[in-house]
């Protein structure tokens, strides 16, 4: 069984849709939503620095240690939660992981979202 991890709104929607298509996937999310299968809930009113500083890498390592391999992380840039990407990868670094990055259309991003996307993707 493949473990799918969705980071942020886009990543969460992708893994939820994939789980609907193939129920053998185990899905987990890191987002501001109230998804019942979340690994970590980011507070919606936190700013980017609060998200990064408060991100519980050790707890996430503990909670993800039982995830089956192969694991795949889905995320898109431009959202507040996407800046947690490096922290999530740090927590999942004990075994190989595939990363699927959805590049947002720059024409629809606000200046703040463009900055967040550059911080996430480079």
Biotite code that builds the C-alpha atoms (Angstrom):
import biotite.structure as struc

atoms = struc.array([
    struc.Atom([0.000, 0.000, 0.000], chain_id="A", res_id=1, res_name="UNK", atom_name="CA", element="C"),
    struc.Atom([1.263, 3.475, -0.827], chain_id="A", res_id=2, res_name="UNK", atom_name="CA", element="C"),
    struc.Atom([1.075, 6.262, 1.746], chain_id="A", res_id=3, res_name="UNK", atom_name="CA", element="C"),
    struc.Atom([0.046, 9.619, 0.315], chain_id="A", res_id=4, res_name="UNK", atom_name="CA", element="C"),
    struc.Atom([0.683, 12.815, 2.247], chain_id="A", res_id=5, res_name="UNK", atom_name="CA", element="C"),
    struc.Atom([-1.019, 16.045, 1.222], chain_id="A", res_id=6, res_name="UNK", atom_name="CA", element="C"),
    struc.Atom([0.526, 19.350, 2.275], chain_id="A", res_id=7, res_name="UNK", atom_name="CA", element="C"),
    struc.Atom([-1.733, 22.400, 2.118], chain_id="A", res_id=8, res_name="UNK", atom_name="CA", element="C"),
    struc.Atom([-5.085, 22.807, 0.414], chain_id="A", res_id=9, res_name="UNK", atom_name="CA", element="C"),
    struc.Atom([-4.019, 21.579, -3.031], chain_id="A", res_id=10, res_name="UNK", atom_name="CA", element="C"),
    struc.Atom([-2.042, 18.626, -1.691], chain_id="A", res_id=11, res_name="UNK", atom_name="CA", element="C"),
    struc.Atom([-4.938, 17.647, 0.566], chain_id="A", res_id=12, res_name="UNK", atom_name="CA", element="C"),
    struc.Atom([-7.439, 17.734, -2.306], chain_id="A", res_id=13, res_name="UNK", atom_name="CA", element="C"),
    struc.Atom([-5.137, 15.665, -4.521], chain_id="A", res_id=14, res_name="UNK", atom_name="CA", element="C"),
    struc.Atom([-4.627, 12.871, -1.986], chain_id="A", res_id=15, res_name="UNK", atom_name="CA", element="C"),
    struc.Atom([-8.334, 12.840, -1.084], chain_id="A", res_id=16, res_name="UNK", atom_name="CA", element="C"),
    struc.Atom([-9.208, 12.429, -4.767], chain_id="A", res_id=17, res_name="UNK", atom_name="CA", element="C"),
    struc.Atom([-6.598, 9.695, -5.262], chain_id="A", res_id=18, res_name="UNK", atom_name="CA", element="C"),
    struc.Atom([-7.966, 7.870, -2.227], chain_id="A", res_id=19, res_name="UNK", atom_name="CA", element="C"),
    struc.Atom([-11.470, 8.009, -3.759], chain_id="A", res_id=20, res_name="UNK", atom_name="CA", element="C"),
    struc.Atom([-10.101, 6.471, -6.963], chain_id="A", res_id=21, res_name="UNK", atom_name="CA", element="C"),
    struc.Atom([-8.073, 3.769, -5.210], chain_id="A", res_id=22, res_name="UNK", atom_name="CA", element="C"),
    struc.Atom([-9.087, 3.006, -1.625], chain_id="A", res_id=23, res_name="UNK", atom_name="CA", element="C"),
    struc.Atom([-5.920, 0.984, -0.986], chain_id="A", res_id=24, res_name="UNK", atom_name="CA", element="C"),
    struc.Atom([-3.987, 4.233, -0.507], chain_id="A", res_id=25, res_name="UNK", atom_name="CA", element="C"),
    struc.Atom([-3.523, 5.444, 3.025], chain_id="A", res_id=26, res_name="UNK", atom_name="CA", element="C"),
    struc.Atom([-3.806, 9.217, 3.045], chain_id="A", res_id=27, res_name="UNK", atom_name="CA", element="C"),
    struc.Atom([-2.669, 11.842, 5.533], chain_id="A", res_id=28, res_name="UNK", atom_name="CA", element="C"),
    struc.Atom([-2.803, 15.624, 5.427], chain_id="A", res_id=29, res_name="UNK", atom_name="CA", element="C"),
    struc.Atom([-1.060, 18.655, 6.864], chain_id="A", res_id=30, res_name="UNK", atom_name="CA", element="C"),
    struc.Atom([-3.355, 21.624, 6.464], chain_id="A", res_id=31, res_name="UNK", atom_name="CA", element="C"),
    struc.Atom([-5.620, 24.168, 8.132], chain_id="A", res_id=32, res_name="UNK", atom_name="CA", element="C"),
    struc.Atom([-8.724, 22.111, 7.341], chain_id="A", res_id=33, res_name="UNK", atom_name="CA", element="C"),
    struc.Atom([-10.429, 19.771, 9.732], chain_id="A", res_id=34, res_name="UNK", atom_name="CA", element="C"),
    struc.Atom([-9.695, 16.605, 7.742], chain_id="A", res_id=35, res_name="UNK", atom_name="CA", element="C"),
    struc.Atom([-10.159, 13.675, 10.151], chain_id="A", res_id=36, res_name="UNK", atom_name="CA", element="C"),
    struc.Atom([-7.006, 11.933, 8.876], chain_id="A", res_id=37, res_name="UNK", atom_name="CA", element="C"),
    struc.Atom([-4.644, 14.857, 9.376], chain_id="A", res_id=38, res_name="UNK", atom_name="CA", element="C"),
    struc.Atom([-1.067, 14.476, 10.579], chain_id="A", res_id=39, res_name="UNK", atom_name="CA", element="C"),
    struc.Atom([-0.852, 18.059, 11.738], chain_id="A", res_id=40, res_name="UNK", atom_name="CA", element="C"),
    struc.Atom([-3.325, 20.923, 11.750], chain_id="A", res_id=41, res_name="UNK", atom_name="CA", element="C"),
    struc.Atom([-1.856, 24.332, 11.035], chain_id="A", res_id=42, res_name="UNK", atom_name="CA", element="C"),
    struc.Atom([-3.817, 27.117, 12.696], chain_id="A", res_id=43, res_name="UNK", atom_name="CA", element="C"),
    struc.Atom([-5.469, 29.243, 9.975], chain_id="A", res_id=44, res_name="UNK", atom_name="CA", element="C"),
    struc.Atom([-4.660, 32.547, 11.682], chain_id="A", res_id=45, res_name="UNK", atom_name="CA", element="C"),
    struc.Atom([-0.925, 31.827, 12.062], chain_id="A", res_id=46, res_name="UNK", atom_name="CA", element="C"),
    struc.Atom([1.520, 33.779, 9.938], chain_id="A", res_id=47, res_name="UNK", atom_name="CA", element="C"),
    struc.Atom([4.333, 32.069, 8.009], chain_id="A", res_id=48, res_name="UNK", atom_name="CA", element="C"),
    struc.Atom([6.922, 32.443, 10.763], chain_id="A", res_id=49, res_name="UNK", atom_name="CA", element="C"),
    struc.Atom([4.596, 30.993, 13.390], chain_id="A", res_id=50, res_name="UNK", atom_name="CA", element="C"),
    struc.Atom([3.887, 28.010, 11.145], chain_id="A", res_id=51, res_name="UNK", atom_name="CA", element="C"),
    struc.Atom([7.573, 27.277, 10.593], chain_id="A", res_id=52, res_name="UNK", atom_name="CA", element="C"),
    struc.Atom([8.616, 27.792, 14.226], chain_id="A", res_id=53, res_name="UNK", atom_name="CA", element="C"),
    struc.Atom([5.754, 25.763, 15.691], chain_id="A", res_id=54, res_name="UNK", atom_name="CA", element="C"),
    struc.Atom([5.989, 22.856, 13.263], chain_id="A", res_id=55, res_name="UNK", atom_name="CA", element="C"),
    struc.Atom([6.533, 19.716, 15.390], chain_id="A", res_id=56, res_name="UNK", atom_name="CA", element="C"),
    struc.Atom([9.211, 17.837, 13.438], chain_id="A", res_id=57, res_name="UNK", atom_name="CA", element="C"),
    struc.Atom([9.857, 15.251, 16.174], chain_id="A", res_id=58, res_name="UNK", atom_name="CA", element="C"),
    struc.Atom([6.148, 14.531, 16.638], chain_id="A", res_id=59, res_name="UNK", atom_name="CA", element="C"),
    struc.Atom([5.691, 14.247, 12.892], chain_id="A", res_id=60, res_name="UNK", atom_name="CA", element="C"),
    struc.Atom([8.641, 11.827, 12.716], chain_id="A", res_id=61, res_name="UNK", atom_name="CA", element="C"),
    struc.Atom([6.988, 9.687, 15.389], chain_id="A", res_id=62, res_name="UNK", atom_name="CA", element="C"),
    struc.Atom([3.581, 9.758, 13.687], chain_id="A", res_id=63, res_name="UNK", atom_name="CA", element="C"),
    struc.Atom([4.960, 9.016, 10.207], chain_id="A", res_id=64, res_name="UNK", atom_name="CA", element="C"),
    struc.Atom([7.368, 6.240, 11.223], chain_id="A", res_id=65, res_name="UNK", atom_name="CA", element="C"),
    struc.Atom([4.639, 3.650, 10.693], chain_id="A", res_id=66, res_name="UNK", atom_name="CA", element="C"),
    struc.Atom([3.632, 4.910, 7.254], chain_id="A", res_id=67, res_name="UNK", atom_name="CA", element="C"),
    struc.Atom([4.133, 2.286, 4.646], chain_id="A", res_id=68, res_name="UNK", atom_name="CA", element="C"),
    struc.Atom([6.668, 2.756, 1.906], chain_id="A", res_id=69, res_name="UNK", atom_name="CA", element="C"),
    struc.Atom([6.584, 3.996, -0.792], chain_id="A", res_id=70, res_name="UNK", atom_name="CA", element="C"),
    struc.Atom([5.486, 7.394, 0.440], chain_id="A", res_id=71, res_name="UNK", atom_name="CA", element="C"),
    struc.Atom([4.531, 10.324, -1.740], chain_id="A", res_id=72, res_name="UNK", atom_name="CA", element="C"),
    struc.Atom([4.185, 13.992, -0.740], chain_id="A", res_id=73, res_name="UNK", atom_name="CA", element="C"),
    struc.Atom([1.859, 16.236, -2.768], chain_id="A", res_id=74, res_name="UNK", atom_name="CA", element="C"),
    struc.Atom([2.068, 20.022, -2.497], chain_id="A", res_id=75, res_name="UNK", atom_name="CA", element="C"),
    struc.Atom([1.670, 23.267, -4.404], chain_id="A", res_id=76, res_name="UNK", atom_name="CA", element="C"),
    struc.Atom([3.341, 26.598, -3.778], chain_id="A", res_id=77, res_name="UNK", atom_name="CA", element="C"),
    struc.Atom([1.710, 29.886, -2.938], chain_id="A", res_id=78, res_name="UNK", atom_name="CA", element="C"),
    struc.Atom([-0.111, 28.943, 0.257], chain_id="A", res_id=79, res_name="UNK", atom_name="CA", element="C"),
    struc.Atom([0.910, 29.542, 3.862], chain_id="A", res_id=80, res_name="UNK", atom_name="CA", element="C"),
    struc.Atom([1.147, 25.833, 4.596], chain_id="A", res_id=81, res_name="UNK", atom_name="CA", element="C"),
    struc.Atom([3.532, 25.157, 1.701], chain_id="A", res_id=82, res_name="UNK", atom_name="CA", element="C"),
    struc.Atom([6.414, 26.746, 3.609], chain_id="A", res_id=83, res_name="UNK", atom_name="CA", element="C"),
    struc.Atom([6.361, 23.676, 5.867], chain_id="A", res_id=84, res_name="UNK", atom_name="CA", element="C"),
    struc.Atom([7.666, 21.554, 2.968], chain_id="A", res_id=85, res_name="UNK", atom_name="CA", element="C"),
    struc.Atom([11.264, 21.375, 4.214], chain_id="A", res_id=86, res_name="UNK", atom_name="CA", element="C"),
    struc.Atom([10.121, 20.531, 7.736], chain_id="A", res_id=87, res_name="UNK", atom_name="CA", element="C"),
    struc.Atom([7.889, 17.755, 6.410], chain_id="A", res_id=88, res_name="UNK", atom_name="CA", element="C"),
    struc.Atom([10.721, 16.355, 4.284], chain_id="A", res_id=89, res_name="UNK", atom_name="CA", element="C"),
    struc.Atom([12.996, 16.496, 7.339], chain_id="A", res_id=90, res_name="UNK", atom_name="CA", element="C"),
    struc.Atom([10.464, 14.456, 9.301], chain_id="A", res_id=91, res_name="UNK", atom_name="CA", element="C"),
    struc.Atom([10.160, 11.925, 6.467], chain_id="A", res_id=92, res_name="UNK", atom_name="CA", element="C"),
    struc.Atom([13.881, 11.677, 5.715], chain_id="A", res_id=93, res_name="UNK", atom_name="CA", element="C"),
    struc.Atom([14.350, 8.232, 7.263], chain_id="A", res_id=94, res_name="UNK", atom_name="CA", element="C"),
    struc.Atom([13.276, 6.536, 4.011], chain_id="A", res_id=95, res_name="UNK", atom_name="CA", element="C"),
    struc.Atom([12.909, 7.520, 0.350], chain_id="A", res_id=96, res_name="UNK", atom_name="CA", element="C"),
    struc.Atom([9.953, 9.723, -0.544], chain_id="A", res_id=97, res_name="UNK", atom_name="CA", element="C"),
    struc.Atom([8.544, 10.887, -3.862], chain_id="A", res_id=98, res_name="UNK", atom_name="CA", element="C"),
    struc.Atom([7.540, 14.543, -4.129], chain_id="A", res_id=99, res_name="UNK", atom_name="CA", element="C"),
    struc.Atom([4.901, 15.853, -6.528], chain_id="A", res_id=100, res_name="UNK", atom_name="CA", element="C"),
    struc.Atom([4.974, 19.637, -6.785], chain_id="A", res_id=101, res_name="UNK", atom_name="CA", element="C"),
    struc.Atom([2.094, 21.386, -8.542], chain_id="A", res_id=102, res_name="UNK", atom_name="CA", element="C"),
    struc.Atom([3.389, 24.623, -10.011], chain_id="A", res_id=103, res_name="UNK", atom_name="CA", element="C"),
    struc.Atom([0.726, 27.324, -9.639], chain_id="A", res_id=104, res_name="UNK", atom_name="CA", element="C"),
    struc.Atom([-0.151, 29.713, -12.441], chain_id="A", res_id=105, res_name="UNK", atom_name="CA", element="C"),
    struc.Atom([1.767, 32.884, -11.555], chain_id="A", res_id=106, res_name="UNK", atom_name="CA", element="C"),
    struc.Atom([-0.807, 35.171, -13.172], chain_id="A", res_id=107, res_name="UNK", atom_name="CA", element="C"),
    struc.Atom([-3.377, 34.316, -10.493], chain_id="A", res_id=108, res_name="UNK", atom_name="CA", element="C"),
    struc.Atom([-1.085, 34.656, -7.456], chain_id="A", res_id=109, res_name="UNK", atom_name="CA", element="C"),
    struc.Atom([-1.034, 37.680, -5.180], chain_id="A", res_id=110, res_name="UNK", atom_name="CA", element="C"),
    struc.Atom([2.367, 39.272, -4.440], chain_id="A", res_id=111, res_name="UNK", atom_name="CA", element="C"),
    struc.Atom([2.451, 37.448, -1.093], chain_id="A", res_id=112, res_name="UNK", atom_name="CA", element="C"),
    struc.Atom([1.558, 34.115, -2.734], chain_id="A", res_id=113, res_name="UNK", atom_name="CA", element="C"),
    struc.Atom([4.292, 34.660, -5.353], chain_id="A", res_id=114, res_name="UNK", atom_name="CA", element="C"),
    struc.Atom([6.816, 35.155, -2.568], chain_id="A", res_id=115, res_name="UNK", atom_name="CA", element="C"),
    struc.Atom([5.635, 32.004, -0.777], chain_id="A", res_id=116, res_name="UNK", atom_name="CA", element="C"),
    struc.Atom([5.874, 30.052, -4.022], chain_id="A", res_id=117, res_name="UNK", atom_name="CA", element="C"),
    struc.Atom([9.451, 31.250, -4.562], chain_id="A", res_id=118, res_name="UNK", atom_name="CA", element="C"),
    struc.Atom([10.305, 30.224, -0.992], chain_id="A", res_id=119, res_name="UNK", atom_name="CA", element="C"),
    struc.Atom([8.860, 26.739, -1.606], chain_id="A", res_id=120, res_name="UNK", atom_name="CA", element="C"),
    struc.Atom([10.024, 25.997, -5.130], chain_id="A", res_id=121, res_name="UNK", atom_name="CA", element="C"),
    struc.Atom([12.915, 28.369, -5.624], chain_id="A", res_id=122, res_name="UNK", atom_name="CA", element="C"),
])
